[in-house]
């Protein structure tokens, strides 16, 4: 195992995360301004360690929590690798994933940093809709991203407002980028074995995304009304 003095170990604990969700915390890569490092949140790691009181002791002894985190990251890497093999370039609607890394917070995954207009991280689609509402231009933005995901035949495990960001685009002004949830979670890779099912599932998720977008925009209007 790497030690704190090892060059392979990224030191993140002393820095504040740029973003934090229910499952992962996102840190600036200390050696690459265009990359981020995602690690499991402490709560997520604890859940994996102690999922089931009967198994908590041997789970800790065998290190299965870390194995679970690595398996989740490797699933995403496999899907990105499959896209690279199938397509001439990674679709612009999906953020790049570069590899696994060891950090002082546990296993991490290095991903592409998607910046916003202000120089910080690009805002999530949910945040933009709640702040600015939805119009036909933003609806077309979602439809373009949906068409991009469908053409790529990317296999996803979720499609939600918080795992899509709004990035600047030189052609359309804005574009949507999926920053999480690529790859299948199921033990049997049904989407890979049944492409028609994968297309149907993606179409269903896109319809749900449009509904959630309208609800988020409406909630933002209600919150901002006197």
Legacy VTK file of the C-alpha trace (Angstrom):
# vtk DataFile Version 3.0
C-alpha trace
ASCII
DATASET POLYDATA
POINTS 226 float
0.000 0.000 0.000
1.236 3.535 -0.728
2.437 5.629 2.196
1.795 9.376 2.640
5.272 10.044 1.266
4.620 7.982 -1.857
4.223 9.972 -5.109
1.354 7.667 -6.121
-0.825 8.852 -3.228
-2.782 12.076 -3.820
-3.166 14.179 -0.696
-6.665 15.643 -0.568
-7.647 15.580 3.104
-6.232 19.017 3.877
-8.167 20.695 1.038
-11.856 21.557 0.852
-13.966 19.711 -1.747
-15.259 21.740 -4.672
-18.577 19.905 -4.467
-20.175 17.233 -2.324
-23.139 14.992 -3.031
-24.766 12.186 -1.099
-22.336 9.621 -2.506
-19.174 11.421 -3.592
-16.989 14.395 -2.847
-15.209 16.183 -5.695
-11.732 17.678 -5.312
-9.480 19.649 -7.608
-6.665 17.408 -8.855
-3.533 18.767 -7.167
-1.362 18.222 -10.265
-3.770 18.937 -13.141
-5.919 22.097 -13.362
-8.191 20.435 -15.949
-8.979 17.349 -13.885
-10.966 16.504 -10.780
-10.748 13.629 -8.315
-13.909 11.967 -7.013
-13.847 9.950 -3.801
-16.605 8.261 -1.842
-18.084 10.452 0.887
-17.395 9.267 4.407
-21.065 8.455 4.866
-21.074 6.336 1.707
-17.941 4.482 2.777
-19.422 3.878 6.210
-22.601 2.558 4.639
-20.594 0.131 2.548
-18.547 -0.917 5.586
-21.494 -1.474 7.844
-24.244 -2.585 5.464
-25.721 -5.292 7.630
-24.835 -5.513 11.313
-24.038 -9.213 11.017
-21.358 -8.640 8.395
-19.766 -5.400 9.590
-16.771 -6.956 11.369
-15.580 -9.216 8.561
-16.421 -6.537 5.996
-13.953 -4.226 7.704
-11.357 -6.981 8.060
-11.521 -7.964 4.404
-11.649 -4.377 3.122
-14.807 -4.991 1.096
-15.862 -1.349 1.428
-12.837 -0.254 -0.582
-13.455 -3.044 -3.064
-17.026 -1.789 -3.521
-15.842 1.756 -4.200
-13.257 0.538 -6.701
-15.830 -1.696 -8.420
-18.125 1.308 -8.866
-15.321 3.376 -10.370
-14.174 0.529 -12.619
-17.699 0.145 -13.983
-17.566 3.753 -15.157
-14.105 3.270 -16.653
-15.272 0.204 -18.575
-18.164 2.125 -20.099
-15.952 5.055 -21.117
-13.457 2.588 -22.631
-16.300 0.926 -24.561
-17.357 4.308 -25.943
-13.786 5.060 -27.044
-13.615 1.697 -28.847
-16.978 2.166 -30.538
-16.666 5.834 -31.525
-13.927 8.017 -33.055
-14.092 10.345 -30.035
-15.911 10.566 -26.730
-19.268 12.355 -27.230
-19.302 15.969 -26.077
-22.311 15.180 -23.880
-20.275 12.817 -21.642
-17.376 13.918 -19.442
-14.084 12.053 -19.781
-12.816 9.612 -17.154
-9.075 9.016 -16.989
-8.336 6.369 -14.384
-8.205 5.191 -10.791
-5.952 6.751 -8.176
-5.124 6.214 -4.521
-5.740 9.165 -2.197
-5.461 9.762 1.527
-9.289 9.654 1.538
-9.466 6.239 -0.098
-9.817 5.128 -3.716
-10.522 7.910 -6.206
-11.283 8.348 -9.871
-9.797 11.096 -12.061
-12.323 12.812 -14.322
-12.497 15.704 -16.757
-13.182 19.094 -15.214
-16.139 20.824 -16.874
-15.856 24.555 -16.256
-18.531 27.219 -16.247
-18.536 30.774 -17.569
-17.312 32.182 -14.261
-14.191 30.020 -14.228
-15.525 27.666 -11.566
-17.296 24.359 -12.007
-20.172 24.316 -14.470
-23.516 24.518 -12.635
-25.857 21.551 -12.568
-28.874 21.549 -14.829
-31.124 21.499 -11.773
-29.502 24.618 -10.322
-29.817 26.500 -13.633
-33.474 25.576 -14.072
-34.402 26.522 -10.516
-32.643 29.882 -10.931
-33.611 30.799 -14.503
-36.579 28.584 -15.360
-37.093 26.664 -18.571
-37.871 28.007 -22.022
-37.848 26.497 -25.489
-34.096 27.079 -25.864
-33.339 25.089 -22.703
-35.825 22.400 -23.683
-33.970 22.054 -26.996
-30.729 21.926 -25.022
-32.028 18.859 -23.153
-33.273 17.272 -26.374
-29.865 17.790 -28.046
-28.125 16.136 -25.122
-30.631 13.291 -25.244
-29.983 12.787 -28.943
-26.230 12.777 -28.275
-26.569 10.135 -25.543
-28.847 8.031 -27.756
-26.453 8.167 -30.727
-23.524 7.178 -28.534
-25.454 4.157 -27.199
-23.953 4.904 -23.790
-25.220 2.602 -21.062
-26.314 4.574 -18.013
-27.531 3.719 -14.539
-29.292 7.035 -13.942
-30.107 10.348 -15.592
-30.915 13.175 -13.208
-30.728 16.951 -12.951
-27.843 16.823 -10.476
-25.537 14.669 -12.613
-25.772 16.889 -15.696
-24.016 20.258 -15.908
-24.505 23.257 -18.199
-21.242 24.177 -19.937
-20.395 26.991 -22.393
-20.449 25.969 -26.034
-18.988 27.979 -28.963
-21.707 26.817 -31.388
-24.937 26.720 -29.393
-23.964 28.938 -26.477
-24.580 26.135 -23.985
-24.337 22.362 -23.904
-25.212 19.702 -21.377
-22.581 17.269 -20.113
-23.246 14.090 -18.154
-20.708 13.967 -15.311
-21.814 10.823 -13.479
-23.720 7.529 -13.622
-22.315 5.927 -16.777
-22.190 2.132 -16.805
-24.622 -0.543 -15.637
-25.128 -1.344 -11.976
-26.947 -4.623 -12.513
-25.147 -7.927 -11.957
-26.320 -9.132 -15.372
-25.441 -6.470 -18.017
-28.897 -6.384 -19.579
-28.281 -3.169 -21.521
-25.113 -4.567 -23.100
-26.802 -7.868 -23.958
-30.005 -6.241 -25.272
-29.283 -3.012 -27.207
-32.976 -2.518 -27.950
-33.700 -2.528 -24.215
-30.894 -0.038 -23.625
-32.373 2.350 -26.220
-35.840 1.984 -24.710
-34.526 2.603 -21.194
-32.595 5.699 -22.312
-35.701 7.103 -24.026
-37.717 6.530 -20.838
-35.083 8.268 -18.724
-35.010 11.237 -21.102
-38.789 11.645 -20.819
-38.441 11.606 -17.038
-35.640 14.145 -17.254
-37.842 16.553 -19.205
-40.594 16.173 -16.600
-38.125 16.752 -13.767
-36.754 19.800 -15.594
-40.240 21.323 -15.799
-40.865 20.580 -12.106
-37.524 22.118 -11.062
-38.217 25.255 -13.088
-41.712 25.541 -11.591
-40.309 25.091 -8.074
-37.821 27.855 -8.726
-40.576 30.203 -9.897
-42.670 29.445 -6.777
-39.691 29.993 -4.493
-38.924 33.327 -6.122
-42.500 34.606 -6.185
-43.590 37.147 -3.533
LINES 1 227
226 0 1 2 3 4 5 6 7 8 9 10 11 12 13 14 15 16 17 18 19 20 21 22 23 24 25 26 27 28 29 30 31 32 33 34 35 36 37 38 39 40 41 42 43 44 45 46 47 48 49 50 51 52 53 54 55 56 57 58 59 60 61 62 63 64 65 66 67 68 69 70 71 72 73 74 75 76 77 78 79 80 81 82 83 84 85 86 87 88 89 90 91 92 93 94 95 96 97 98 99 100 101 102 103 104 105 106 107 108 109 110 111 112 113 114 115 116 117 118 119 120 121 122 123 124 125 126 127 128 129 130 131 132 133 134 135 136 137 138 139 140 141 142 143 144 145 146 147 148 149 150 151 152 153 154 155 156 157 158 159 160 161 162 163 164 165 166 167 168 169 170 171 172 173 174 175 176 177 178 179 180 181 182 183 184 185 186 187 188 189 190 191 192 193 194 195 196 197 198 199 200 201 202 203 204 205 206 207 208 209 210 211 212 213 214 215 216 217 218 219 220 221 222 223 224 225
